[in-house]
Amino acid sequence: MQAARDLNLSWPVVMDAFRIAAARVIEAPLPEVSVLGIDETRRGRTRWEQDPDTGKWRLTRDRW
């Protein structure tokens, strides 16, 4: 928004330009996946348990 103000452009003009530029990226074909690493996957949910003695919460199962 600051760039639009600096250039004396209205928000609709800037948004229209953004949509045109974004459409090119969105419509481009995605490259084929050759290797899928752990960063691209998720197994299960993060689990927390409350310690009955201290009342503090602790992480028992990480989401990765």
All heavy atoms as TSV, in Angstrom:
chain	resi	resn	atom	element	x	y	z
A	1	MET	N	N	0.814	-1.185	0.000
A	1	MET	CA	C	0.000	0.000	0.000
A	1	MET	C	C	0.864	1.258	0.000
A	1	MET	O	O	0.483	2.247	-0.599
A	1	MET	CB	C	-0.940	-0.002	1.199
A	1	MET	CG	C	-2.052	-1.027	1.075
A	1	MET	SD	S	-3.210	-1.011	2.451
A	1	MET	CE	C	-4.026	0.528	2.198
A	2	GLN	N	N	2.001	1.185	0.691
A	2	GLN	CA	C	2.858	2.378	0.749
A	2	GLN	C	C	3.399	2.722	-0.639
A	2	GLN	O	O	3.474	3.889	-1.004
A	2	GLN	CB	C	4.007	2.173	1.734
A	2	GLN	CG	C	4.876	3.413	1.930
A	2	GLN	CD	C	4.080	4.599	2.469
A	2	GLN	OE1	O	3.323	4.467	3.408
A	2	GLN	NE2	N	4.249	5.759	1.853
A	3	ALA	N	N	3.757	1.701	-1.412
A	3	ALA	CA	C	4.256	1.963	-2.765
A	3	ALA	C	C	3.190	2.649	-3.608
A	3	ALA	O	O	3.491	3.545	-4.396
A	3	ALA	CB	C	4.694	0.660	-3.425
A	4	ALA	N	N	1.937	2.225	-3.435
A	4	ALA	CA	C	0.849	2.866	-4.175
A	4	ALA	C	C	0.720	4.333	-3.782
A	4	ALA	O	O	0.543	5.200	-4.631
A	4	ALA	CB	C	-0.468	2.130	-3.912
A	5	ARG	N	N	0.838	4.609	-2.484
A	5	ARG	CA	C	0.766	6.005	-2.029
A	5	ARG	C	C	1.925	6.819	-2.583
A	5	ARG	O	O	1.747	7.959	-3.006
A	5	ARG	CB	C	0.794	6.052	-0.497
A	5	ARG	CG	C	-0.510	5.726	0.124
A	5	ARG	CD	C	-0.461	5.990	1.634
A	5	ARG	NE	N	-1.213	4.919	2.255
A	5	ARG	CZ	C	-0.727	4.032	3.099
A	5	ARG	NH1	N	0.504	4.075	3.497
A	5	ARG	NH2	N	-1.503	3.095	3.589
A	6	ASP	N	N	3.123	6.236	-2.544
A	6	ASP	CA	C	4.308	6.959	-3.029
A	6	ASP	C	C	4.192	7.302	-4.510
A	6	ASP	O	O	4.717	8.324	-4.960
A	6	ASP	CB	C	5.574	6.127	-2.790
A	6	ASP	CG	C	5.909	5.969	-1.306
A	6	ASP	OD1	O	5.339	6.717	-0.476
A	6	ASP	OD2	O	6.731	5.090	-0.992
A	7	LEU	N	N	3.528	6.430	-5.269
A	7	LEU	CA	C	3.376	6.642	-6.708
A	7	LEU	C	C	2.058	7.321	-7.066
A	7	LEU	O	O	1.724	7.455	-8.250
A	7	LEU	CB	C	3.484	5.306	-7.444
A	7	LEU	CG	C	4.849	4.612	-7.312
A	7	LEU	CD1	C	4.778	3.202	-7.863
A	7	LEU	CD2	C	5.927	5.428	-8.014
A	8	ASN	N	N	1.302	7.720	-6.048
A	8	ASN	CA	C	-0.001	8.371	-6.255
A	8	ASN	C	C	-0.955	7.515	-7.086
A	8	ASN	O	O	-1.628	7.991	-7.981
A	8	ASN	CB	C	0.165	9.752	-6.900
A	8	ASN	CG	C	0.887	10.703	-5.988
A	8	ASN	OD1	O	0.645	10.715	-4.788
A	8	ASN	ND2	N	1.773	11.496	-6.547
A	9	LEU	N	N	-0.992	6.217	-6.764
A	9	LEU	CA	C	-1.901	5.292	-7.434
A	9	LEU	C	C	-3.015	4.896	-6.481
A	9	LEU	O	O	-2.806	4.779	-5.280
A	9	LEU	CB	C	-1.146	4.037	-7.883
A	9	LEU	CG	C	-0.040	4.258	-8.914
A	9	LEU	CD1	C	0.755	2.984	-9.107
A	9	LEU	CD2	C	-0.635	4.728	-10.220
A	10	SER	N	N	-4.174	4.633	-7.029
A	10	SER	CA	C	-5.292	4.192	-6.192
A	10	SER	C	C	-5.176	2.695	-5.936
A	10	SER	O	O	-4.542	1.958	-6.698
A	10	SER	CB	C	-6.624	4.499	-6.877
A	10	SER	OG	O	-6.782	3.676	-8.018
A	11	TRP	N	N	-5.808	2.264	-4.845
A	11	TRP	CA	C	-5.764	0.848	-4.499
A	11	TRP	C	C	-6.342	-0.031	-5.613
A	11	TRP	O	O	-5.745	-1.068	-5.946
A	11	TRP	CB	C	-6.501	0.611	-3.182
A	11	TRP	CG	C	-6.522	-0.839	-2.819
A	11	TRP	CD1	C	-7.600	-1.654	-2.781
A	11	TRP	CD2	C	-5.397	-1.643	-2.470
A	11	TRP	NE1	N	-7.230	-2.927	-2.428
A	11	TRP	CE2	C	-5.873	-2.943	-2.231
A	11	TRP	CE3	C	-4.043	-1.400	-2.347
A	11	TRP	CZ2	C	-5.037	-3.989	-1.866
A	11	TRP	CZ3	C	-3.210	-2.451	-1.980
A	11	TRP	CH2	C	-3.712	-3.721	-1.742
A	12	PRO	N	N	-7.465	0.297	-6.246
A	12	PRO	CA	C	-7.989	-0.555	-7.326
A	12	PRO	C	C	-7.003	-0.721	-8.487
A	12	PRO	O	O	-6.902	-1.793	-9.074
A	12	PRO	CB	C	-9.261	0.157	-7.775
A	12	PRO	CG	C	-9.695	0.936	-6.573
A	12	PRO	CD	C	-8.429	1.369	-5.912
A	13	VAL	N	N	-6.273	0.328	-8.840
A	13	VAL	CA	C	-5.301	0.235	-9.931
A	13	VAL	C	C	-4.179	-0.740	-9.556
A	13	VAL	O	O	-3.777	-1.601	-10.349
A	13	VAL	CB	C	-4.722	1.626	-10.271
A	13	VAL	CG1	C	-3.542	1.519	-11.217
A	13	VAL	CG2	C	-5.797	2.519	-10.851
A	14	VAL	N	N	-3.685	-0.619	-8.332
A	14	VAL	CA	C	-2.606	-1.509	-7.872
A	14	VAL	C	C	-3.102	-2.946	-7.809
A	14	VAL	O	O	-2.415	-3.874	-8.239
A	14	VAL	CB	C	-2.081	-1.039	-6.503
A	14	VAL	CG1	C	-1.103	-2.028	-5.919
A	14	VAL	CG2	C	-1.456	0.340	-6.619
A	15	MET	N	N	-4.306	-3.158	-7.289
A	15	MET	CA	C	-4.846	-4.508	-7.169
A	15	MET	C	C	-5.071	-5.144	-8.529
A	15	MET	O	O	-4.810	-6.333	-8.718
A	15	MET	CB	C	-6.146	-4.469	-6.370
A	15	MET	CG	C	-6.568	-5.800	-5.833
A	15	MET	SD	S	-5.300	-6.466	-4.744
A	15	MET	CE	C	-5.718	-8.167	-4.809
A	16	ASP	N	N	-5.536	-4.377	-9.493
A	16	ASP	CA	C	-5.708	-4.904	-10.853
A	16	ASP	C	C	-4.376	-5.348	-11.440
A	16	ASP	O	O	-4.277	-6.409	-12.066
A	16	ASP	CB	C	-6.358	-3.870	-11.765
A	16	ASP	CG	C	-7.834	-3.674	-11.472
A	16	ASP	OD1	O	-8.432	-4.538	-10.789
A	16	ASP	OD2	O	-8.389	-2.641	-11.925
A	17	ALA	N	N	-3.329	-4.552	-11.242
A	17	ALA	CA	C	-2.004	-4.918	-11.743
A	17	ALA	C	C	-1.499	-6.180	-11.051
A	17	ALA	O	O	-0.903	-7.059	-11.684
A	17	ALA	CB	C	-1.025	-3.768	-11.522
A	18	PHE	N	N	-1.743	-6.283	-9.761
A	18	PHE	CA	C	-1.330	-7.482	-9.028
A	18	PHE	C	C	-2.053	-8.720	-9.541
A	18	PHE	O	O	-1.447	-9.769	-9.731
A	18	PHE	CB	C	-1.595	-7.311	-7.526
A	18	PHE	CG	C	-1.316	-8.557	-6.751
A	18	PHE	CD1	C	-0.012	-8.909	-6.437
A	18	PHE	CD2	C	-2.350	-9.381	-6.353
A	18	PHE	CE1	C	0.254	-10.069	-5.733
A	18	PHE	CE2	C	-2.093	-10.543	-5.645
A	18	PHE	CZ	C	-0.791	-10.886	-5.338
A	19	ARG	N	N	-3.354	-8.601	-9.771
A	19	ARG	CA	C	-4.124	-9.756	-10.261
A	19	ARG	C	C	-3.612	-10.233	-11.622
A	19	ARG	O	O	-3.555	-11.438	-11.875
A	19	ARG	CB	C	-5.601	-9.388	-10.356
A	19	ARG	CG	C	-6.284	-9.347	-9.029
A	19	ARG	CD	C	-7.785	-9.153	-9.187
A	19	ARG	NE	N	-8.412	-9.075	-7.887
A	19	ARG	CZ	C	-9.059	-8.018	-7.421
A	19	ARG	NH1	N	-9.194	-6.937	-8.173
A	19	ARG	NH2	N	-9.593	-8.032	-6.222
A	20	ILE	N	N	-3.256	-9.311	-12.488
A	20	ILE	CA	C	-2.729	-9.684	-13.807
A	20	ILE	C	C	-1.404	-10.431	-13.657
A	20	ILE	O	O	-1.188	-11.471	-14.280
A	20	ILE	CB	C	-2.571	-8.439	-14.703
A	20	ILE	CG1	C	-3.951	-7.885	-15.070
A	20	ILE	CG2	C	-1.765	-8.761	-15.952
A	20	ILE	CD1	C	-3.906	-6.505	-15.708
A	21	ALA	N	N	-0.516	-9.903	-12.815
A	21	ALA	CA	C	0.777	-10.552	-12.602
A	21	ALA	C	C	0.616	-11.903	-11.914
A	21	ALA	O	O	1.281	-12.887	-12.268
A	21	ALA	CB	C	1.688	-9.650	-11.768
A	22	ALA	N	N	-0.286	-11.992	-10.943
A	22	ALA	CA	C	-0.500	-13.243	-10.216
A	22	ALA	C	C	-1.120	-14.307	-11.110
A	22	ALA	O	O	-0.811	-15.491	-10.974
A	22	ALA	CB	C	-1.368	-12.991	-8.996
A	23	ALA	N	N	-1.981	-13.903	-12.028
A	23	ALA	CA	C	-2.640	-14.868	-12.914
A	23	ALA	C	C	-1.613	-15.617	-13.756
A	23	ALA	O	O	-1.748	-16.818	-13.983
A	23	ALA	CB	C	-3.654	-14.167	-13.811
A	24	ARG	N	N	-0.568	-14.935	-14.177
A	24	ARG	CA	C	0.481	-15.592	-14.972
A	24	ARG	C	C	1.178	-16.675	-14.157
A	24	ARG	O	O	1.487	-17.748	-14.665
A	24	ARG	CB	C	1.499	-14.565	-15.450
A	24	ARG	CG	C	0.969	-13.630	-16.488
A	24	ARG	CD	C	2.075	-12.734	-17.023
A	24	ARG	NE	N	1.475	-11.505	-17.504
A	24	ARG	CZ	C	1.839	-10.290	-17.141
A	24	ARG	NH1	N	2.832	-10.120	-16.303
A	24	ARG	NH2	N	1.222	-9.236	-17.622
A	25	VAL	N	N	1.421	-16.380	-12.907
A	25	VAL	CA	C	2.111	-17.343	-12.044
A	25	VAL	C	C	1.192	-18.509	-11.700
A	25	VAL	O	O	1.595	-19.669	-11.755
A	25	VAL	CB	C	2.602	-16.655	-10.746
A	25	VAL	CG1	C	3.189	-17.662	-9.787
A	25	VAL	CG2	C	3.595	-15.564	-11.078
A	26	ILE	N	N	-0.046	-18.221	-11.370
A	26	ILE	CA	C	-0.999	-19.257	-10.967
A	26	ILE	C	C	-1.299	-20.206	-12.119
A	26	ILE	O	O	-1.440	-21.410	-11.910
A	26	ILE	CB	C	-2.301	-18.612	-10.440
A	26	ILE	CG1	C	-2.011	-17.902	-9.125
A	26	ILE	CG2	C	-3.400	-19.643	-10.273
A	26	ILE	CD1	C	-3.161	-17.047	-8.632
A	27	GLU	N	N	-1.390	-19.683	-13.317
A	27	GLU	CA	C	-1.754	-20.499	-14.473
A	27	GLU	C	C	-0.577	-21.280	-15.047
A	27	GLU	O	O	-0.772	-22.184	-15.859
A	27	GLU	CB	C	-2.375	-19.615	-15.549
A	27	GLU	CG	C	-3.712	-19.039	-15.122
A	27	GLU	CD	C	-4.212	-17.947	-16.043
A	27	GLU	OE1	O	-3.527	-17.635	-17.042
A	27	GLU	OE2	O	-5.289	-17.393	-15.761
A	28	ALA	N	N	0.639	-20.971	-14.637
A	28	ALA	CA	C	1.813	-21.678	-15.145
A	28	ALA	C	C	1.791	-23.123	-14.646
A	28	ALA	O	O	1.413	-23.394	-13.515
A	28	ALA	CB	C	3.091	-20.988	-14.687
A	29	PRO	N	N	2.200	-24.078	-15.489
A	29	PRO	CA	C	2.210	-25.475	-15.053
A	29	PRO	C	C	3.257	-25.695	-13.964
A	29	PRO	O	O	4.325	-25.078	-13.970
A	29	PRO	CB	C	2.565	-26.247	-16.326
A	29	PRO	CG	C	3.233	-25.260	-17.209
A	29	PRO	CD	C	2.672	-23.918	-16.853
A	30	LEU	N	N	2.928	-26.569	-13.029
A	30	LEU	CA	C	3.864	-26.885	-11.955
A	30	LEU	C	C	4.893	-27.900	-12.438
A	30	LEU	O	O	4.576	-28.784	-13.234
A	30	LEU	CB	C	3.111	-27.470	-10.757
A	30	LEU	CG	C	2.144	-26.525	-10.061
A	30	LEU	CD1	C	1.357	-27.286	-8.994
A	30	LEU	CD2	C	2.876	-25.359	-9.441
A	31	PRO	N	N	6.126	-27.794	-11.955
A	31	PRO	CA	C	7.124	-28.787	-12.344
A	31	PRO	C	C	6.790	-30.138	-11.724
A	31	PRO	O	O	6.154	-30.220	-10.671
A	31	PRO	CB	C	8.424	-28.223	-11.768
A	31	PRO	CG	C	8.005	-27.302	-10.677
A	31	PRO	CD	C	6.667	-26.785	-11.064
A	32	GLU	N	N	7.213	-31.193	-12.389
A	32	GLU	CA	C	6.966	-32.537	-11.896
A	32	GLU	C	C	7.815	-32.797	-10.650
A	32	GLU	O	O	8.978	-32.408	-10.593
A	32	GLU	CB	C	7.313	-33.553	-12.992
A	32	GLU	CG	C	6.712	-34.903	-12.756
A	32	GLU	CD	C	6.877	-35.792	-13.960
A	32	GLU	OE1	O	6.441	-35.380	-15.053
A	32	GLU	OE2	O	7.448	-36.873	-13.800
A	33	VAL	N	N	7.239	-33.466	-9.676
A	33	VAL	CA	C	7.956	-33.769	-8.429
A	33	VAL	C	C	8.797	-35.011	-8.639
A	33	VAL	O	O	8.298	-36.049	-9.052
A	33	VAL	CB	C	6.956	-33.997	-7.269
A	33	VAL	CG1	C	7.683	-34.425	-6.007
A	33	VAL	CG2	C	6.147	-32.746	-7.029
A	34	SER	N	N	10.105	-34.893	-8.343
A	34	SER	CA	C	10.977	-36.069	-8.477
A	34	SER	C	C	11.320	-36.670	-7.121
A	34	SER	O	O	11.517	-37.869	-6.996
A	34	SER	CB	C	12.257	-35.693	-9.223
A	34	SER	OG	O	12.923	-34.659	-8.526
A	35	VAL	N	N	11.390	-35.833	-6.085
A	35	VAL	CA	C	11.701	-36.311	-4.739
A	35	VAL	C	C	10.811	-35.566	-3.756
A	35	VAL	O	O	10.678	-34.350	-3.824
A	35	VAL	CB	C	13.184	-36.057	-4.386
A	35	VAL	CG1	C	13.472	-36.464	-2.958
A	35	VAL	CG2	C	14.099	-36.776	-5.344
A	36	LEU	N	N	10.217	-36.302	-2.843
A	36	LEU	CA	C	9.370	-35.705	-1.828
A	36	LEU	C	C	10.052	-35.886	-0.475
A	36	LEU	O	O	10.265	-37.008	-0.029
A	36	LEU	CB	C	7.991	-36.372	-1.814
A	36	LEU	CG	C	6.964	-35.775	-0.875
A	36	LEU	CD1	C	6.639	-34.344	-1.295
A	36	LEU	CD2	C	5.697	-36.610	-0.887
A	37	GLY	N	N	10.441	-34.777	0.147
A	37	GLY	CA	C	11.152	-34.847	1.419
A	37	GLY	C	C	10.224	-34.682	2.604
A	37	GLY	O	O	9.034	-34.436	2.465
A	38	ILE	N	N	10.773	-34.820	3.782
A	38	ILE	CA	C	9.987	-34.732	5.013
A	38	ILE	C	C	9.381	-33.346	5.182
A	38	ILE	O	O	8.339	-33.201	5.812
A	38	ILE	CB	C	10.838	-35.136	6.235
A	38	ILE	CG1	C	9.974	-35.263	7.485
A	38	ILE	CG2	C	11.945	-34.127	6.477
A	38	ILE	CD1	C	9.046	-36.428	7.488
A	39	ASP	N	N	10.003	-32.316	4.649
A	39	ASP	CA	C	9.464	-30.965	4.781
A	39	ASP	C	C	8.140	-30.789	4.047
A	39	ASP	O	O	7.389	-29.882	4.354
A	39	ASP	CB	C	10.466	-29.932	4.256
A	39	ASP	CG	C	11.706	-29.859	5.114
A	39	ASP	OD1	O	11.657	-30.343	6.257
A	39	ASP	OD2	O	12.710	-29.320	4.645
A	40	GLU	N	N	7.876	-31.650	3.077
A	40	GLU	CA	C	6.659	-31.523	2.300
A	40	GLU	C	C	5.550	-32.450	2.791
A	40	GLU	O	O	4.502	-32.545	2.179
A	40	GLU	CB	C	6.938	-31.816	0.817
A	40	GLU	CG	C	7.792	-30.774	0.143
A	40	GLU	CD	C	9.277	-31.012	0.368
A	40	GLU	OE1	O	9.662	-32.116	0.763
A	40	GLU	OE2	O	10.051	-30.068	0.155
A	41	THR	N	N	5.783	-33.169	3.863
A	41	THR	CA	C	4.776	-34.092	4.372
A	41	THR	C	C	4.490	-33.806	5.838
A	41	THR	O	O	5.279	-33.188	6.531
A	41	THR	CB	C	5.238	-35.553	4.239
A	41	THR	OG1	O	6.430	-35.733	5.007
A	41	THR	CG2	C	5.498	-35.930	2.798
A	42	ARG	N	N	3.371	-34.279	6.287
A	42	ARG	CA	C	3.005	-34.123	7.692
A	42	ARG	C	C	2.256	-35.370	8.117
A	42	ARG	O	O	1.374	-35.842	7.414
A	42	ARG	CB	C	2.122	-32.901	7.866
A	42	ARG	CG	C	1.665	-32.713	9.272
A	42	ARG	CD	C	0.870	-31.447	9.410
A	42	ARG	NE	N	0.238	-31.457	10.716
A	42	ARG	CZ	C	-0.470	-30.472	11.178
A	42	ARG	NH1	N	-0.650	-29.406	10.450
A	42	ARG	NH2	N	-1.010	-30.544	12.360
A	43	ARG	N	N	2.616	-35.885	9.250
A	43	ARG	CA	C	1.962	-37.090	9.732
A	43	ARG	C	C	1.384	-36.801	11.118
A	43	ARG	O	O	2.109	-36.512	12.050
A	43	ARG	CB	C	2.949	-38.238	9.807
A	43	ARG	CG	C	2.338	-39.508	10.291
A	43	ARG	CD	C	3.362	-40.627	10.271
A	43	ARG	NE	N	2.860	-41.790	10.942
A	43	ARG	CZ	C	2.178	-42.760	10.371
A	43	ARG	NH1	N	1.931	-42.693	9.081
A	43	ARG	NH2	N	1.759	-43.788	11.055
A	44	GLY	N	N	0.100	-36.911	11.225
A	44	GLY	CA	C	-0.547	-36.746	12.513
A	44	GLY	C	C	-0.620	-35.307	12.978
A	44	GLY	O	O	-0.334	-34.379	12.251
A	45	ARG	N	N	-1.016	-35.156	14.235
A	45	ARG	CA	C	-1.177	-33.841	14.823
A	45	ARG	C	C	-0.240	-33.705	16.016
A	45	ARG	O	O	0.135	-34.680	16.642
A	45	ARG	CB	C	-2.609	-33.666	15.300
A	45	ARG	CG	C	-3.623	-33.791	14.169
A	45	ARG	CD	C	-5.014	-33.778	14.699
A	45	ARG	NE	N	-5.311	-32.447	15.227
A	45	ARG	CZ	C	-6.485	-32.088	15.665
A	45	ARG	NH1	N	-7.471	-32.952	15.689
A	45	ARG	NH2	N	-6.699	-30.874	16.124
A	46	THR	N	N	0.087	-32.480	16.326
A	46	THR	CA	C	0.889	-32.216	17.508
A	46	THR	C	C	0.072	-32.606	18.735
A	46	THR	O	O	-1.110	-32.305	18.824
A	46	THR	CB	C	1.259	-30.730	17.596
A	46	THR	OG1	O	1.927	-30.373	16.384
A	46	THR	CG2	C	2.157	-30.443	18.760
A	47	ARG	N	N	0.696	-33.290	19.688
A	47	ARG	CA	C	0.006	-33.701	20.901
A	47	ARG	C	C	0.654	-33.060	22.123
A	47	ARG	O	O	1.868	-33.045	22.248
A	47	ARG	CB	C	0.064	-35.226	21.074
A	47	ARG	CG	C	-0.659	-35.998	20.016
A	47	ARG	CD	C	-2.147	-35.993	20.332
A	47	ARG	NE	N	-2.860	-36.683	19.271
A	47	ARG	CZ	C	-3.620	-37.716	19.475
A	47	ARG	NH1	N	-3.800	-38.192	20.675
A	47	ARG	NH2	N	-4.227	-38.281	18.462
A	48	TRP	N	N	-0.164	-32.560	22.995
A	48	TRP	CA	C	0.288	-31.961	24.241
A	48	TRP	C	C	-0.371	-32.692	25.397
A	48	TRP	O	O	-1.526	-33.097	25.299
A	48	TRP	CB	C	-0.092	-30.485	24.303
A	48	TRP	CG	C	0.598	-29.647	23.282
A	48	TRP	CD1	C	0.202	-29.439	21.988
A	48	TRP	CD2	C	1.806	-28.923	23.437
A	48	TRP	NE1	N	1.079	-28.619	21.342
A	48	TRP	CE2	C	2.086	-28.278	22.223
A	48	TRP	CE3	C	2.686	-28.738	24.503
A	48	TRP	CZ2	C	3.196	-27.480	22.034
A	48	TRP	CZ3	C	3.791	-27.932	24.316
A	48	TRP	CH2	C	4.041	-27.315	23.099
A	49	GLU	N	N	0.377	-32.854	26.488
A	49	GLU	CA	C	-0.186	-33.440	27.700
A	49	GLU	C	C	0.179	-32.554	28.874
A	49	GLU	O	O	1.264	-31.975	28.911
A	49	GLU	CB	C	0.365	-34.845	27.925
A	49	GLU	CG	C	-0.155	-35.867	26.944
A	49	GLU	CD	C	0.379	-37.267	27.225
A	49	GLU	OE1	O	1.161	-37.440	28.182
A	49	GLU	OE2	O	0.034	-38.183	26.463
A	50	GLN	N	N	-0.730	-32.497	29.822
A	50	GLN	CA	C	-0.487	-31.680	31.001
A	50	GLN	C	C	0.090	-32.560	32.107
A	50	GLN	O	O	-0.467	-33.610	32.421
A	50	GLN	CB	C	-1.773	-31.018	31.466
A	50	GLN	CG	C	-1.551	-29.964	32.519
A	50	GLN	CD	C	-2.824	-29.195	32.824
A	50	GLN	OE1	O	-3.924	-29.679	32.586
A	50	GLN	NE2	N	-2.664	-27.998	33.348
A	51	ASP	N	N	1.214	-32.124	32.666
A	51	ASP	CA	C	1.847	-32.844	33.754
A	51	ASP	C	C	0.959	-32.708	34.999
A	51	ASP	O	O	0.667	-31.596	35.438
A	51	ASP	CB	C	3.234	-32.270	34.033
A	51	ASP	CG	C	4.022	-33.090	35.022
A	51	ASP	OD1	O	3.443	-33.447	36.079
A	51	ASP	OD2	O	5.210	-33.360	34.771
A	52	PRO	N	N	0.514	-33.835	35.576
A	52	PRO	CA	C	-0.396	-33.748	36.718
A	52	PRO	C	C	0.257	-33.129	37.961
A	52	PRO	O	O	-0.431	-32.548	38.797
A	52	PRO	CB	C	-0.801	-35.199	36.979
A	52	PRO	CG	C	0.189	-36.037	36.263
A	52	PRO	CD	C	0.782	-35.204	35.180
A	53	ASP	N	N	1.578	-33.224	38.078
A	53	ASP	CA	C	2.262	-32.692	39.256
A	53	ASP	C	C	2.495	-31.188	39.162
A	53	ASP	O	O	2.271	-30.464	40.134
A	53	ASP	CB	C	3.608	-33.411	39.458
A	53	ASP	CG	C	3.422	-34.901	39.711
A	53	ASP	OD1	O	2.398	-35.265	40.338
A	53	ASP	OD2	O	4.278	-35.685	39.274
A	54	THR	N	N	2.958	-30.729	38.000
A	54	THR	CA	C	3.309	-29.313	37.849
A	54	THR	C	C	2.207	-28.492	37.193
A	54	THR	O	O	2.172	-27.273	37.328
A	54	THR	CB	C	4.577	-29.155	37.006
A	54	THR	OG1	O	4.323	-29.636	35.688
A	54	THR	CG2	C	5.754	-29.907	37.623
A	55	GLY	N	N	1.313	-29.154	36.451
A	55	GLY	CA	C	0.275	-28.436	35.726
A	55	GLY	C	C	0.769	-27.827	34.422
A	55	GLY	O	O	0.008	-27.227	33.679
A	56	LYS	N	N	2.059	-28.004	34.131
A	56	LYS	CA	C	2.625	-27.455	32.882
A	56	LYS	C	C	2.321	-28.387	31.719
A	56	LYS	O	O	2.224	-29.595	31.881
A	56	LYS	CB	C	4.137	-27.276	33.021
A	56	LYS	CG	C	4.517	-26.201	33.998
A	56	LYS	CD	C	6.008	-25.996	34.002
A	56	LYS	CE	C	6.382	-24.878	34.949
A	56	LYS	NZ	N	7.809	-24.615	34.948
A	57	TRP	N	N	2.185	-27.775	30.543
A	57	TRP	CA	C	1.941	-28.550	29.326
A	57	TRP	C	C	3.274	-28.916	28.698
A	57	TRP	O	O	4.206	-28.130	28.683
A	57	TRP	CB	C	1.106	-27.741	28.348
A	57	TRP	CG	C	-0.308	-27.588	28.807
A	57	TRP	CD1	C	-0.801	-26.579	29.572
A	57	TRP	CD2	C	-1.381	-28.479	28.557
A	57	TRP	NE1	N	-2.130	-26.787	29.814
A	57	TRP	CE2	C	-2.523	-27.935	29.203
A	57	TRP	CE3	C	-1.502	-29.674	27.859
A	57	TRP	CZ2	C	-3.757	-28.562	29.155
A	57	TRP	CZ3	C	-2.740	-30.284	27.809
A	57	TRP	CH2	C	-3.845	-29.735	28.456
A	58	ARG	N	N	3.356	-30.124	28.158
A	58	ARG	CA	C	4.582	-30.559	27.471
A	58	ARG	C	C	4.211	-31.235	26.158
A	58	ARG	O	O	3.167	-31.869	26.041
A	58	ARG	CB	C	5.422	-31.471	28.347
A	58	ARG	CG	C	4.782	-32.753	28.724
A	58	ARG	CD	C	5.667	-33.549	29.685
A	58	ARG	NE	N	4.951	-34.714	30.164
A	58	ARG	CZ	C	5.047	-35.913	29.615
A	58	ARG	NH1	N	5.841	-36.119	28.599
A	58	ARG	NH2	N	4.354	-36.923	30.084
A	59	LEU	N	N	5.089	-31.059	25.197
A	59	LEU	CA	C	4.896	-31.642	23.871
A	59	LEU	C	C	5.223	-33.124	23.945
A	59	LEU	O	O	6.303	-33.519	24.369
A	59	LEU	CB	C	5.822	-30.942	22.871
A	59	LEU	CG	C	5.761	-31.379	21.426
A	59	LEU	CD1	C	4.409	-31.053	20.823
A	59	LEU	CD2	C	6.855	-30.690	20.633
A	60	THR	N	N	4.279	-33.971	23.563
A	60	THR	CA	C	4.523	-35.420	23.600
A	60	THR	C	C	4.696	-36.011	22.205
A	60	THR	O	O	5.274	-37.075	22.059
A	60	THR	CB	C	3.376	-36.158	24.311
A	60	THR	OG1	O	2.163	-35.912	23.612
A	60	THR	CG2	C	3.267	-35.704	25.745
A	61	ARG	N	N	4.160	-35.355	21.205
A	61	ARG	CA	C	4.313	-35.854	19.828
A	61	ARG	C	C	4.379	-34.649	18.906
A	61	ARG	O	O	3.467	-33.857	18.841
A	61	ARG	CB	C	3.155	-36.741	19.444
A	61	ARG	CG	C	3.373	-37.375	18.081
A	61	ARG	CD	C	2.218	-38.220	17.620
A	61	ARG	NE	N	1.809	-39.176	18.613
A	61	ARG	CZ	C	0.571	-39.652	18.700
A	61	ARG	NH1	N	-0.356	-39.233	17.867
A	61	ARG	NH2	N	0.234	-40.521	19.613
A	62	ASP	N	N	5.492	-34.545	18.184
A	62	ASP	CA	C	5.657	-33.447	17.242
A	62	ASP	C	C	4.879	-33.756	15.979
A	62	ASP	O	O	4.661	-34.909	15.633
A	62	ASP	CB	C	7.145	-33.260	16.925
A	62	ASP	CG	C	7.437	-31.962	16.221
A	62	ASP	OD1	O	6.521	-31.129	16.075
A	62	ASP	OD2	O	8.595	-31.756	15.824
A	63	ARG	N	N	4.461	-32.722	15.282
A	63	ARG	CA	C	3.683	-32.927	14.061
A	63	ARG	C	C	4.522	-33.449	12.904
A	63	ARG	O	O	4.003	-33.851	11.900
A	63	ARG	CB	C	2.958	-31.662	13.660
A	63	ARG	CG	C	3.878	-30.548	13.261
A	63	ARG	CD	C	3.081	-29.321	12.944
A	63	ARG	NE	N	3.907	-28.422	12.163
A	63	ARG	CZ	C	3.476	-27.370	11.552
A	63	ARG	NH1	N	2.218	-27.063	11.606
A	63	ARG	NH2	N	4.262	-26.597	10.868
A	64	TRP	N	N	5.814	-33.401	12.985
A	64	TRP	CA	C	6.666	-33.896	11.910
A	64	TRP	C	C	7.165	-35.233	12.311
A	64	TRP	O	O	7.835	-35.944	11.940
A	64	TRP	CB	C	7.803	-32.937	11.599
A	64	TRP	CG	C	7.318	-31.569	11.315
A	64	TRP	CD1	C	7.458	-30.477	12.100
A	64	TRP	CD2	C	6.575	-31.133	10.170
A	64	TRP	NE1	N	6.868	-29.395	11.541
A	64	TRP	CE2	C	6.321	-29.745	10.356
A	64	TRP	CE3	C	6.099	-31.751	9.046
A	64	TRP	CZ2	C	5.619	-29.003	9.427
A	64	TRP	CZ3	C	5.400	-30.998	8.126
A	64	TRP	CH2	C	5.173	-29.645	8.324
